[in-house]
Amino acid sequence: MLTWSKEIIIPAPIETIWNLFQLENIQRIMPNIVEHKPLEIKEGVVGSTYEQTYREGKRTETYIVTDLEYENNDQKKHKKIEFTLAKAFKIQAAYTLIKLDEQSTRFIYTGQNEGLNLMGKTFIKLGPKKSNEKVVDGFVETVRTEAMKDA
């Protein structure tokens, strides 16, 4: 299993950053997501499902994303999702925002990628850790950049 955790301080209000994680803005921070449509929205968010289509180069993958955890108050915003990619990987990702003051927010991005079959397990075992770090760092930087545009 591959896990990650990255934390930065973004000089922007918590609501400004949280807004980037809303359905209508998701492509700003995840440009490879070409379609994100709700399938079932549950009261309290947890258990809600979405169909997401991701494109990398010419390849597209469509999968179902489920909200596992959700918290939304003035001091803390948190969302944890899970999806299975290409029947080979079970991926969980969590986005946590903690208000430090009116103009700064701690952003914590954590997750794990678990191989579900021989191909998935082998890929995770042999895949370069550096490339995963690059993806995680890139995502965190995109969130920071987009939040700064709105702050």
C-alpha positions as CSV (number, residue, x, y, z in Angstrom):
1,M,0.0,0.0,0.0
2,L,1.1,3.5,-0.8
3,T,0.3,6.3,1.6
4,W,0.9,10.1,1.6
5,S,0.5,13.1,3.8
6,K,1.3,16.7,2.8
7,E,0.5,19.8,4.9
8,I,0.9,23.4,3.9
9,I,-0.3,26.8,5.1
10,I,-2.2,28.8,2.5
11,P,-2.6,32.5,3.0
12,A,-6.3,32.5,2.1
13,P,-9.6,32.3,4.1
14,I,-10.9,28.8,4.8
15,E,-14.1,29.4,2.9
16,T,-12.2,30.5,-0.2
17,I,-10.2,27.2,-0.3
18,W,-13.2,25.0,0.6
19,N,-15.1,26.5,-2.4
20,L,-12.5,25.0,-4.7
21,F,-13.6,21.5,-3.6
22,Q,-17.3,22.1,-4.6
23,L,-18.8,20.3,-7.6
24,E,-18.7,23.3,-9.9
25,N,-15.1,24.2,-9.1
26,I,-13.5,20.7,-8.9
27,Q,-11.8,21.0,-12.4
28,R,-9.9,24.1,-11.2
29,I,-7.9,21.9,-8.8
30,M,-8.2,18.6,-10.7
31,P,-8.0,19.6,-14.3
32,N,-7.8,16.0,-15.5
33,I,-11.3,15.4,-14.3
34,V,-13.4,15.9,-17.4
35,E,-16.7,15.0,-15.9
36,H,-18.0,14.9,-12.3
37,K,-21.7,14.2,-11.9
38,P,-23.6,13.4,-8.8
39,L,-25.4,10.0,-8.7
40,E,-26.9,10.1,-5.2
41,I,-26.5,13.0,-2.8
42,K,-27.2,12.0,0.8
43,E,-28.2,14.3,3.6
44,G,-25.1,15.1,5.6
45,V,-23.0,14.2,2.5
46,V,-21.5,10.9,3.9
47,G,-22.5,8.1,1.5
48,S,-23.1,10.4,-1.4
49,T,-21.8,9.0,-4.8
50,Y,-20.5,10.6,-8.0
51,E,-19.5,9.4,-11.4
52,Q,-16.1,10.8,-12.3
53,T,-14.3,10.6,-15.6
54,Y,-10.5,11.2,-15.6
55,R,-8.4,11.8,-18.7
56,E,-4.7,11.4,-19.0
57,G,-3.5,11.7,-22.5
58,K,-5.8,9.7,-24.7
59,R,-6.9,7.3,-21.9
60,T,-10.0,8.0,-19.9
61,E,-11.3,6.1,-16.8
62,T,-14.7,6.4,-15.3
63,Y,-15.3,5.4,-11.7
64,I,-17.6,5.9,-8.8
65,V,-16.5,8.2,-6.0
66,T,-18.1,7.8,-2.5
67,D,-17.9,10.4,0.3
68,L,-16.7,8.5,3.5
69,E,-16.3,11.5,5.9
70,Y,-17.6,15.0,5.9
71,E,-17.2,17.9,8.3
72,N,-18.0,21.6,7.6
73,N,-17.9,24.2,10.3
74,D,-16.2,27.6,10.8
75,Q,-12.9,26.2,12.1
76,K,-12.6,23.0,10.2
77,K,-13.6,21.5,6.8
78,H,-12.9,17.9,6.0
79,K,-13.8,15.5,3.2
80,K,-12.7,11.9,2.7
81,I,-13.5,10.1,-0.5
82,E,-12.9,6.6,-1.9
83,F,-12.9,5.1,-5.4
84,T,-11.7,2.0,-7.3
85,L,-9.7,2.8,-10.4
86,A,-9.4,0.3,-13.3
87,K,-10.4,-2.6,-11.0
88,A,-6.8,-2.5,-9.8
89,F,-6.5,0.2,-7.2
90,K,-8.6,1.3,-4.2
91,I,-7.8,4.9,-3.5
92,Q,-8.8,7.0,-0.5
93,A,-8.0,10.7,-0.3
94,A,-8.8,13.2,2.5
95,Y,-8.8,17.0,2.3
96,T,-8.7,18.8,5.6
97,L,-8.7,22.6,6.1
98,I,-8.1,24.1,9.5
99,K,-8.7,27.8,10.0
100,L,-5.6,29.5,11.6
101,D,-7.0,33.1,11.3
102,E,-9.1,35.1,8.9
103,Q,-6.4,35.0,6.2
104,S,-4.6,31.7,6.7
105,T,-5.6,28.1,6.6
106,R,-3.7,24.8,7.2
107,F,-4.4,22.4,4.3
108,I,-3.7,18.7,4.9
109,Y,-3.9,16.2,2.0
110,T,-3.7,12.6,3.0
111,G,-4.4,9.4,1.2
112,Q,-3.6,5.8,0.3
113,N,-3.6,3.7,-2.8
114,E,-4.0,-0.1,-2.3
115,G,-3.5,-2.7,-5.1
116,L,-6.5,-4.9,-5.4
117,N,-5.1,-7.5,-7.8
118,L,-1.7,-8.8,-8.9
119,M,-1.3,-6.0,-11.5
120,G,-2.3,-3.3,-8.9
121,K,-0.1,-4.7,-6.1
122,T,2.9,-5.1,-8.5
123,F,2.5,-1.5,-9.8
124,I,2.4,-0.1,-6.3
125,K,5.4,-2.2,-5.2
126,L,7.5,-1.3,-8.2
127,G,6.2,2.2,-9.0
128,P,8.6,5.0,-8.2
129,K,7.7,6.7,-4.9
130,K,9.1,10.0,-6.3
131,S,6.4,10.2,-9.0
132,N,3.7,9.8,-6.4
133,E,5.3,12.6,-4.3
134,K,5.4,14.7,-7.4
135,V,1.6,14.2,-8.0
136,V,0.8,14.9,-4.3
137,D,3.1,18.1,-4.3
138,G,1.5,19.2,-7.6
139,F,-2.0,18.9,-6.3
140,V,-1.3,20.8,-3.1
141,E,0.4,23.5,-5.1
142,T,-2.5,23.7,-7.5
143,V,-4.9,24.2,-4.6
144,R,-2.6,26.9,-3.2
145,T,-2.4,28.7,-6.5
146,E,-6.1,28.6,-7.2
147,A,-6.9,29.8,-3.7
148,M,-4.5,32.7,-4.0
149,K,-6.3,33.8,-7.2
150,D,-9.6,34.1,-5.2
151,A,-8.2,35.4,-2.0
